[in-house]
Amino acid sequence: MREDTIQLPGAAVAPDPPRNQAPQRGDLTQELLETDWWSDDAVARAGIPVVDVPFVSVGGGIGSFVTVDYLRICGVPTSAIKVLTQLEHPWESYEYLTRVSQIPRKERLRSDSASCPDNIWGFPSYAVREAMATKSIKPLWHVLMEPIFTDYWTPKAGQAFESMEKEYHRIAYPETVVKGQVRMVRRRIGGGYFTILTPPEGAAPTRRIAYRSRYVHLAVGYPGLKFLPDLQEYRETHRDYGSVVNAYEPHEQIYQRLHAAPGTVLVRGGGIVASRVLQRLIDDRDARGLQTQILHSFRTFVTGSHGPNIWMRRRGGDGWAYQGFNYPKSVWGGQLKARVRKLEGQARADLYGQFGGTNTPWRRNWQRQMRRGRREQWYHPFQGEISSLAPGPKGMVNVTLTTPQGPRQFQVIAVIDCTGLEADIREHRVFADLLDHGGAGRNVLGRLDVERSFEMRGTRSEPGRMYASGSATNGGYFPGVDTFLGLQIAAQEIADDLTKLGFCAPLGPLRSTSQWWKWARGKRI
């Protein structure tokens, strides 16, 4: 992982031994590192112990969790599944990202009521469950009135995490977990794959363990959180990691500094995280009587509704592009989903360009906050790009921006960058190895190329299959992969493909109904 990426929880990387150093017993040899297809004999010669299991999921986050949930509901025992992960629980990385980007457990996510990672049926939805828990019809009325008379209803982060924890125990997910860092996945001569795990230090007598399986599923989340070059250069040159920050890294020190004394902060970006950071700054300003000045820089300043045609227009104004969810809702189960599924090459890339792009939900409460800020002249949105950053006096940062009106200079206590979430897939060493040695390729957006079943193209090792889900597959035949519902749809496609291969039972009407009743009663499976 390069220095311009932020390391997420569970993303530590165990380095390989230097080339001029003999590998220790049970470690990767030069023969293995340089060979695309591994034999059982080659692994044995390296002294790496082998564990046989039919299905391996790499990552251990929500993508692994919902896939294992489907497989368990389809009758696969925990003994046939191994989840290789460094995470303590599947929602750890996601909760970290939401917390540092100002969405703690009590705040609401950008996800609809029926997108439930703990419940493949989507009923009862989050809104129904919140209504039952609070003994109030308000959530149900809210859903009934959305989006014309109210904003879209979305669940609280804490509700999502607590619900996942219940399902985590119900399906005996902990029984599938093996702790450690996955180094690589290589195709096996004779079929299937070897997944190489580096266990925690002292947990095993050898440096590596090989999991030999017929099926492999990759759901490693984001390869890394990337800084734009201007921010990275400033941080490395001046060793200032507290004043120029990415919104996805801990930056509570900035809010604490504003609590102590008046100051000006520059926010960059126009997505959901920028809106959450703004809301935190304004909430603190109101609650504590602060005099914070907020500068807000947009790369593209949206002044009104926009889109390629009348049917694909998006609301906008004051710099923002507005949309209830990451994509139009039909990408998860409507016309856009069906349309993208049929497109190839540049035609698919062009459609992604039309309905994608940075956007945020239109929410009444922070619309009122921003209107008040513009009126009282302490919130200043404008179009601009940072051209230079330099240290100022007393811990300040001198910022020069290029704007349509010409260069502008400001002195701020901090820059909060809300633009860079995801690095290139090659930043993750498992993906990099698959690109170099596993036959994997890139799709029209530069991410992992997958089939409609989410099998990774070019990686087949008959009779084995390798699948991938999550943000790394964005640009494929199904948009919306980096969402709760998107992860569930990917898991359903994978489970359906594995059903055809005889690995699990089909989820027909009888099994589905039976399993829903077990879920509703909280009965373990």
C-alpha positions as CSV (number, residue, x, y, z in Angstrom):
1,M,0.0,0.0,0.0
2,R,1.4,3.4,-1.0
3,E,1.9,6.3,1.3
4,D,-1.0,8.2,-0.3
5,T,-3.6,5.8,1.0
6,I,-5.1,5.5,4.5
7,Q,-5.0,2.1,6.0
8,L,-8.4,0.8,7.1
9,P,-9.1,-1.4,10.1
10,G,-7.8,-4.9,9.4
11,A,-5.8,-3.8,6.4
12,A,-2.3,-4.4,7.8
13,V,0.0,-6.1,5.3
14,A,2.6,-8.6,6.3
15,P,5.7,-8.0,4.1
16,D,7.4,-10.7,2.1
17,P,11.0,-11.6,3.0
18,P,13.7,-9.8,1.0
19,R,14.6,-11.6,-2.2
20,N,18.2,-12.2,-1.0
21,Q,16.9,-13.8,2.2
22,A,16.0,-17.5,2.3
23,P,12.4,-18.0,3.2
24,Q,11.6,-19.5,6.6
25,R,9.9,-22.9,6.8
26,G,6.3,-22.7,5.7
27,D,6.8,-19.5,3.7
28,L,6.4,-18.5,0.1
29,T,9.3,-19.6,-2.1
30,Q,10.5,-17.9,-5.2
31,E,9.1,-20.8,-7.2
32,L,5.6,-20.1,-5.8
33,L,5.9,-16.3,-6.2
34,E,6.8,-16.5,-9.9
35,T,4.3,-19.3,-10.9
36,D,0.8,-18.6,-12.0
37,W,-0.6,-22.1,-11.4
38,W,0.5,-24.0,-8.3
39,S,0.7,-27.7,-7.8
40,D,0.1,-29.5,-4.5
41,D,3.8,-30.7,-4.6
42,A,5.1,-27.1,-4.9
43,V,3.1,-26.0,-1.9
44,A,4.3,-29.1,0.0
45,R,8.0,-28.4,-0.9
46,A,7.6,-25.0,0.6
47,G,6.4,-26.5,3.9
48,I,3.2,-24.6,3.9
49,P,0.4,-26.6,5.7
50,V,-2.8,-27.0,3.7
51,V,-6.3,-26.8,5.0
52,D,-9.1,-28.2,2.8
53,V,-12.4,-26.4,2.7
54,P,-14.9,-26.0,-0.1
55,F,-15.6,-22.3,0.1
56,V,-13.3,-19.5,1.2
57,S,-14.4,-15.8,1.5
58,V,-11.6,-13.2,1.8
59,G,-12.2,-10.0,3.5
60,G,-14.7,-10.6,6.4
61,G,-16.6,-7.3,6.0
62,I,-20.3,-6.9,5.1
63,G,-19.7,-8.4,1.6
64,S,-18.5,-11.6,3.2
65,F,-21.2,-11.5,5.8
66,V,-24.2,-11.2,3.4
67,T,-22.7,-13.9,1.1
68,V,-22.2,-16.3,4.0
69,D,-25.8,-15.4,5.2
70,Y,-27.2,-16.5,1.8
71,L,-25.1,-19.7,1.8
72,R,-26.2,-20.7,5.3
73,I,-29.8,-20.0,4.5
74,C,-29.3,-22.2,1.4
75,G,-28.2,-25.1,3.6
76,V,-24.4,-24.9,3.6
77,P,-22.9,-25.9,6.9
78,T,-20.3,-23.7,8.7
79,S,-17.7,-26.5,8.3
80,A,-17.8,-25.9,4.5
81,I,-17.1,-22.2,4.8
82,K,-14.0,-20.3,6.0
83,V,-13.9,-16.5,6.2
84,L,-10.3,-15.2,6.2
85,T,-10.2,-11.8,7.9
86,Q,-8.4,-9.5,10.3
87,L,-11.7,-7.8,11.4
88,E,-13.2,-8.5,14.8
89,H,-16.7,-8.3,13.2
90,P,-18.1,-7.8,9.7
91,W,-19.2,-4.2,10.2
92,E,-16.0,-3.0,11.8
93,S,-14.5,-1.2,8.7
94,Y,-17.8,0.3,7.7
95,E,-18.5,1.6,11.2
96,Y,-15.1,3.1,11.3
97,L,-15.7,4.9,8.0
98,T,-19.1,6.2,9.0
99,R,-17.9,7.3,12.4
100,V,-15.0,9.3,11.2
101,S,-17.0,10.8,8.4
102,Q,-19.5,12.2,11.0
103,I,-22.2,9.5,10.9
104,P,-22.1,8.0,14.4
105,R,-24.5,5.2,15.5
106,K,-27.3,7.7,16.3
107,E,-27.2,9.3,12.9
108,R,-28.9,8.0,9.7
109,L,-27.2,6.3,6.8
110,R,-27.8,6.8,3.1
111,S,-29.7,3.6,2.7
112,D,-33.4,2.8,2.2
113,S,-35.7,1.0,4.6
114,A,-35.7,-2.4,2.8
115,S,-31.9,-2.6,2.3
116,C,-31.2,-4.9,5.3
117,P,-27.9,-6.8,5.3
118,D,-29.3,-8.9,8.2
119,N,-32.5,-9.9,6.4
120,I,-32.3,-11.1,2.8
121,W,-36.1,-10.8,2.4
122,G,-36.2,-7.1,3.3
123,F,-39.3,-7.6,5.5
124,P,-39.9,-6.4,8.1
125,S,-37.9,-3.4,6.9
126,Y,-35.9,-1.1,9.1
127,A,-38.8,1.4,9.2
128,V,-41.2,-1.3,10.4
129,R,-38.8,-2.5,13.0
130,E,-38.1,1.1,14.2
131,A,-41.9,1.7,14.4
132,M,-42.3,-1.5,16.5
133,A,-39.3,-0.6,18.8
134,T,-40.5,3.0,19.4
135,K,-44.2,2.1,19.4
136,S,-44.7,4.9,16.9
137,I,-46.2,5.1,13.4
138,K,-44.0,8.0,12.5
139,P,-41.4,5.9,10.6
140,L,-44.2,4.2,8.6
141,W,-45.9,7.5,7.8
142,H,-42.5,8.9,6.7
143,V,-41.9,6.0,4.3
144,L,-45.5,6.5,2.9
145,M,-44.9,10.2,2.3
146,E,-41.4,10.0,0.8
147,P,-40.0,11.5,-1.3
148,I,-42.6,14.1,-2.3
149,F,-43.7,15.4,1.2
150,T,-40.7,14.3,3.2
151,D,-37.0,13.3,2.7
152,Y,-36.3,9.6,2.0
153,W,-36.5,7.6,5.3
154,T,-33.1,6.0,6.1
155,P,-32.1,3.8,9.1
156,K,-29.8,4.9,11.9
157,A,-26.3,3.5,11.7
158,G,-26.7,1.8,15.1
159,Q,-29.9,0.0,14.0
160,A,-28.0,-1.5,11.0
161,F,-25.1,-2.6,13.2
162,E,-27.2,-4.1,16.0
163,S,-29.4,-6.0,13.4
164,M,-26.3,-7.4,11.7
165,E,-24.9,-8.5,15.1
166,K,-28.1,-10.6,15.7
167,E,-27.9,-12.3,12.4
168,Y,-24.1,-12.8,12.9
169,H,-24.9,-15.0,15.9
170,R,-28.0,-16.6,14.4
171,I,-26.1,-18.1,11.4
172,A,-23.1,-19.0,13.6
173,Y,-20.8,-16.8,11.5
174,P,-18.0,-16.8,14.1
175,E,-17.6,-20.5,13.5
176,T,-16.5,-19.7,9.9
177,V,-13.9,-17.1,10.8
178,V,-10.1,-17.6,10.7
179,K,-8.0,-14.6,11.7
180,G,-5.1,-13.5,9.6
181,Q,-4.0,-11.5,6.5
182,V,-4.6,-12.9,3.1
183,R,-1.5,-12.5,0.9
184,M,-2.6,-14.0,-2.4
185,V,-4.9,-16.3,-4.3
186,R,-3.4,-18.6,-7.0
187,R,-5.0,-21.1,-9.3
188,R,-4.4,-24.8,-8.5
189,I,-3.3,-27.4,-11.1
190,G,-6.1,-29.9,-10.9
191,G,-8.8,-27.4,-10.1
192,G,-9.7,-24.9,-7.5
193,Y,-7.5,-22.4,-5.7
194,F,-4.9,-21.9,-3.0
195,T,-5.5,-18.9,-0.7
196,I,-2.5,-18.0,1.3
197,L,-3.1,-16.7,4.8
198,T,-0.5,-15.1,7.1
199,P,-1.8,-15.9,10.6
200,P,-1.3,-13.6,13.6
201,E,2.3,-13.8,14.9
202,G,2.7,-16.9,17.2
203,A,-0.7,-18.3,16.2
204,A,0.8,-21.0,13.9
205,P,4.1,-22.9,13.6
206,T,4.6,-21.7,10.1
207,R,4.6,-18.2,8.5
208,R,1.8,-19.1,6.0
209,I,-1.2,-21.4,5.7
210,A,-2.7,-22.5,2.4
211,Y,-6.5,-22.9,2.2
212,R,-7.2,-25.2,-0.7
213,S,-10.8,-24.7,-2.0
214,R,-13.0,-25.2,-5.0
215,Y,-14.6,-21.7,-4.6
216,V,-13.2,-18.4,-3.6
217,H,-15.1,-15.1,-2.9
218,L,-13.3,-11.8,-2.6
219,A,-15.0,-9.0,-0.7
220,V,-12.1,-6.9,0.7
221,G,-13.9,-3.5,0.6
222,Y,-11.9,-0.4,-0.4
223,P,-8.3,-1.0,-1.6
224,G,-7.4,2.2,0.3
225,L,-8.5,5.8,1.0
226,K,-6.7,8.1,-1.3
227,F,-5.4,11.6,-0.9
228,L,-5.3,13.9,-3.8
229,P,-1.7,14.9,-4.8
230,D,-1.8,18.4,-3.4
231,L,-2.8,17.3,0.1
232,Q,-0.4,14.4,0.1
233,E,2.5,16.6,-1.0
234,Y,1.8,19.2,1.7
235,R,1.6,16.5,4.4
236,E,4.8,14.8,3.4
237,T,6.7,18.0,2.9
238,H,5.7,19.7,6.1
239,R,4.9,16.7,8.3
240,D,1.5,18.3,9.1
241,Y,-1.1,15.5,9.4
242,G,-3.5,17.3,11.7
243,S,-4.4,20.4,9.7
244,V,-4.8,18.9,6.2
245,V,-7.0,15.7,6.5
246,N,-9.1,13.3,4.6
247,A,-12.7,13.2,5.9
248,Y,-12.4,9.4,6.1
249,E,-9.5,9.5,8.7
250,P,-10.0,10.6,12.3
251,H,-10.0,14.4,12.4
252,E,-11.8,15.2,15.7
253,Q,-8.8,17.5,16.5
254,I,-10.1,20.1,14.0
255,Y,-13.5,20.3,15.7
256,Q,-11.8,20.6,19.1
257,R,-9.6,23.4,17.8
258,L,-12.7,25.3,16.6
259,H,-14.3,24.8,20.0
260,A,-11.3,26.5,21.6
261,A,-11.1,29.6,19.4
262,P,-12.8,31.1,16.3
263,G,-11.4,29.9,13.0
264,T,-11.9,29.3,9.3
265,V,-12.0,25.9,7.8
266,L,-12.0,24.8,4.1
267,V,-14.2,21.9,3.1
268,R,-13.6,20.3,-0.3
269,G,-16.1,18.1,-2.1
270,G,-19.8,17.7,-3.0
271,G,-20.8,14.3,-1.8
272,I,-22.6,12.8,1.2
273,V,-19.5,13.1,3.4
274,A,-19.1,16.8,2.6
275,S,-22.7,17.3,3.6
276,R,-22.2,15.4,6.9
277,V,-19.0,17.4,7.7
278,L,-20.8,20.6,7.0
279,Q,-23.7,19.6,9.3
280,R,-21.2,18.7,12.1
281,L,-19.5,22.1,11.7
282,I,-22.8,24.0,11.7
283,D,-24.3,21.9,14.6
284,D,-21.2,22.7,16.7
285,R,-21.5,26.4,15.7
286,D,-25.1,26.5,16.8
287,A,-24.8,24.4,20.0
288,R,-21.7,26.2,21.3
289,G,-22.2,29.7,20.0
290,L,-19.0,29.4,17.8
291,Q,-17.9,31.9,15.2
292,T,-16.6,29.4,12.7
293,Q,-16.3,30.5,9.1
294,I,-16.8,27.8,6.5
295,L,-15.3,27.9,3.0
296,H,-16.7,25.3,0.7
297,S,-14.9,24.5,-2.6
298,F,-16.6,22.6,-5.4
299,R,-14.7,21.3,-8.4
300,T,-17.9,21.5,-10.4
301,F,-20.5,24.1,-9.2
302,V,-24.0,22.9,-10.0
303,T,-26.5,25.7,-10.4
304,G,-29.7,23.8,-11.2
305,S,-31.3,20.6,-12.5
306,H,-29.0,18.8,-15.0
307,G,-28.8,15.6,-16.9
308,P,-28.7,14.2,-20.5
309,N,-32.4,14.2,-21.1
310,I,-35.8,14.9,-19.4
311,W,-35.9,11.3,-18.0
312,M,-32.5,11.4,-16.4
313,R,-32.3,14.8,-14.9
314,R,-31.0,15.3,-11.4
315,R,-31.9,18.1,-9.0
316,G,-29.2,20.6,-8.2
317,G,-28.3,24.0,-6.9
318,D,-25.8,26.1,-4.8
319,G,-23.0,23.8,-5.9
320,W,-24.6,20.4,-5.1
321,A,-26.0,17.6,-7.3
322,Y,-28.9,16.0,-5.4
323,Q,-30.0,12.4,-5.5
324,G,-31.7,10.3,-2.8
325,F,-29.2,7.4,-3.1
326,N,-25.9,6.7,-4.8
327,Y,-27.7,5.8,-8.0
328,P,-31.3,6.1,-9.2
329,K,-33.3,3.4,-7.5
330,S,-34.0,1.5,-10.7
331,V,-30.4,0.3,-10.8
332,W,-31.2,-2.2,-8.0
333,G,-34.3,-3.7,-9.6
334,G,-35.8,-1.7,-12.5
335,Q,-35.2,-0.5,-16.0
336,L,-31.6,0.7,-15.4
337,K,-30.6,-2.7,-13.9
338,A,-32.0,-4.5,-16.9
339,R,-30.5,-2.1,-19.3
340,V,-27.0,-2.1,-17.8
341,R,-27.1,-5.9,-17.8
342,K,-27.3,-6.0,-21.6
343,L,-24.6,-3.4,-22.3
344,E,-20.9,-4.0,-23.2
345,G,-17.8,-1.9,-23.5
346,Q,-18.1,1.9,-24.1
347,A,-21.9,1.8,-24.1
348,R,-21.9,0.6,-20.5
349,A,-19.2,3.1,-19.5
350,D,-21.3,6.0,-21.1
351,L,-24.4,5.0,-19.2
352,Y,-22.4,4.8,-15.9
353,G,-21.3,8.4,-16.7
354,Q,-24.8,9.5,-17.1
355,F,-26.3,8.2,-13.9
356,G,-23.2,8.3,-11.8
357,G,-21.1,11.2,-10.5
358,T,-20.8,12.9,-7.1
359,N,-24.2,13.6,-5.4
360,T,-25.8,13.9,-2.0
361,P,-29.4,13.6,-0.7
362,W,-31.5,16.7,-0.4
363,R,-32.4,17.0,3.2
364,R,-34.5,19.7,4.6
365,N,-32.7,20.2,7.9
366,W,-29.2,21.0,6.4
367,Q,-30.7,22.9,3.5
368,R,-32.1,25.3,6.2
369,Q,-28.6,25.4,7.8
370,M,-26.9,26.3,4.6
371,R,-29.4,29.0,3.6
372,R,-28.9,30.6,7.0
373,G,-25.1,30.4,6.6
374,R,-25.2,32.1,3.2
375,R,-27.6,34.7,4.5
376,E,-25.5,35.4,7.6
377,Q,-22.3,35.2,5.6
378,W,-20.4,32.5,7.5
379,Y,-20.9,29.8,4.9
380,H,-19.2,30.5,1.6
381,P,-19.6,28.0,-1.3
382,F,-17.8,28.6,-4.5
383,Q,-16.2,26.8,-7.5
384,G,-12.4,26.3,-7.1
385,E,-9.5,24.0,-7.1
386,I,-6.5,24.1,-4.7
387,S,-3.4,25.2,-6.5
388,S,-1.0,25.4,-3.5
389,L,-0.8,24.8,0.2
390,A,1.8,26.2,2.6
391,P,2.2,26.5,6.4
392,G,1.0,29.7,7.9
393,P,1.6,31.3,11.3
394,K,0.4,29.7,14.5
395,G,-0.4,26.4,12.9
396,M,-2.5,27.9,10.1
397,V,-2.5,26.8,6.5
398,N,-2.2,29.2,3.6
399,V,-4.4,28.0,0.7
400,T,-4.3,29.3,-2.9
401,L,-7.3,28.3,-5.1
402,T,-7.9,28.6,-8.8
403,T,-11.4,29.9,-9.4
404,P,-13.3,31.2,-12.5
405,Q,-12.8,34.7,-11.1
406,G,-9.1,34.2,-10.7
407,P,-6.7,33.1,-7.9
408,R,-8.0,33.4,-4.3
409,Q,-6.0,33.1,-1.2
410,F,-7.2,32.1,2.3
411,Q,-5.7,31.4,5.7
412,V,-7.4,28.5,7.4
413,I,-6.9,26.4,10.5
414,A,-7.7,23.2,8.5
415,V,-8.5,21.7,5.1
416,I,-11.0,18.8,5.2
417,D,-10.9,16.9,1.9
418,C,-14.2,15.0,1.2
419,T,-13.3,13.8,-2.3
420,G,-11.1,10.8,-2.1
421,L,-12.5,7.5,-0.8
422,E,-11.2,4.8,-3.1
423,A,-7.7,4.1,-4.5
424,D,-7.0,2.0,-7.6
425,I,-7.7,-1.7,-7.2
426,R,-4.0,-2.4,-7.6
427,E,-3.4,-0.7,-4.3
428,H,-4.7,-3.9,-2.7
429,R,-2.0,-6.6,-3.0
430,V,-4.5,-9.5,-3.5
431,F,-6.0,-7.7,-6.5
432,A,-2.6,-6.7,-7.8
433,D,-1.4,-10.3,-7.6
434,L,-4.6,-11.5,-9.4
435,L,-4.0,-9.0,-12.2
436,D,-0.4,-10.2,-12.6
437,H,-0.8,-13.9,-12.0
438,G,-4.4,-14.9,-11.6
439,G,-5.9,-14.0,-15.0
440,A,-8.0,-11.2,-13.7
441,G,-8.7,-8.1,-15.8
442,R,-10.3,-4.7,-15.6
443,N,-13.8,-3.6,-16.6
444,V,-14.8,-0.4,-18.4
445,L,-14.3,1.7,-15.3
446,G,-10.9,0.1,-14.4
447,R,-12.3,-2.1,-11.6
448,L,-12.4,-5.9,-11.5
449,D,-14.1,-7.4,-14.6
450,V,-16.8,-9.8,-13.5
451,E,-19.6,-11.8,-15.2
452,R,-23.3,-11.3,-14.5
453,S,-22.9,-14.0,-11.8
454,F,-20.0,-12.0,-10.2
455,E,-17.5,-14.6,-11.3
456,M,-14.2,-12.9,-12.0
457,R,-13.4,-13.2,-15.7
458,G,-10.2,-15.0,-16.6
459,T,-9.7,-16.6,-13.2
460,R,-11.6,-19.9,-13.6
461,S,-9.9,-23.1,-12.5
462,E,-12.3,-25.9,-13.4
463,P,-14.3,-27.0,-11.6
464,G,-13.6,-24.1,-9.3
465,R,-14.9,-20.5,-9.5
466,M,-13.7,-17.2,-8.1
467,Y,-16.2,-14.5,-7.3
468,A,-15.9,-10.9,-6.2
469,S,-18.4,-8.4,-4.8
470,G,-18.3,-4.8,-3.5
471,S,-16.8,-1.6,-4.6
472,A,-14.0,-3.3,-6.5
473,T,-16.5,-4.6,-9.1
474,N,-18.1,-1.2,-9.9
475,G,-18.5,-0.8,-13.6
476,G,-19.8,-4.3,-14.2
477,Y,-23.2,-5.5,-15.3
478,F,-24.8,-4.4,-12.1
479,P,-24.5,-0.9,-10.7
480,G,-24.9,0.0,-7.1
481,V,-22.5,-2.7,-5.9
482,D,-21.2,-0.6,-3.1
483,T,-24.4,-0.5,-1.1
484,F,-26.2,-2.8,1.4
485,L,-28.7,-3.9,-1.2
486,G,-26.0,-4.2,-3.9
487,L,-24.0,-6.5,-1.7
488,Q,-27.1,-8.6,-1.2
489,I,-27.9,-8.8,-4.9
490,A,-24.3,-9.9,-5.6
491,A,-24.6,-12.5,-2.9
492,Q,-27.8,-13.8,-4.4
493,E,-26.2,-14.0,-7.9
494,I,-23.3,-15.9,-6.4
495,A,-25.5,-18.3,-4.4
496,D,-27.6,-18.9,-7.6
497,D,-24.5,-19.8,-9.5
498,L,-23.3,-22.1,-6.8
499,T,-26.7,-23.7,-6.7
500,K,-26.3,-24.6,-10.4
501,L,-22.9,-26.1,-9.5
502,G,-24.4,-28.2,-6.8
503,F,-22.8,-26.6,-3.8
504,C,-25.9,-25.4,-2.1
505,A,-29.7,-26.0,-2.1
506,P,-31.9,-23.7,-4.3
507,L,-33.8,-21.0,-2.4
508,G,-37.2,-21.9,-3.7
509,P,-40.6,-20.8,-2.2
510,L,-40.8,-23.5,0.5
511,R,-37.2,-23.1,1.7
512,S,-37.5,-19.3,1.6
513,T,-40.7,-19.2,3.6
514,S,-39.3,-21.7,6.1
515,Q,-36.1,-19.8,6.5
516,W,-37.9,-16.5,6.9
517,W,-39.9,-17.9,9.8
518,K,-36.6,-19.1,11.4
519,W,-35.2,-15.6,10.9
520,A,-38.4,-13.9,12.4
521,R,-38.1,-16.2,15.5
522,G,-34.4,-15.7,15.8
523,K,-33.8,-19.4,15.5
524,R,-30.2,-20.4,14.9
525,I,-29.3,-22.4,11.8
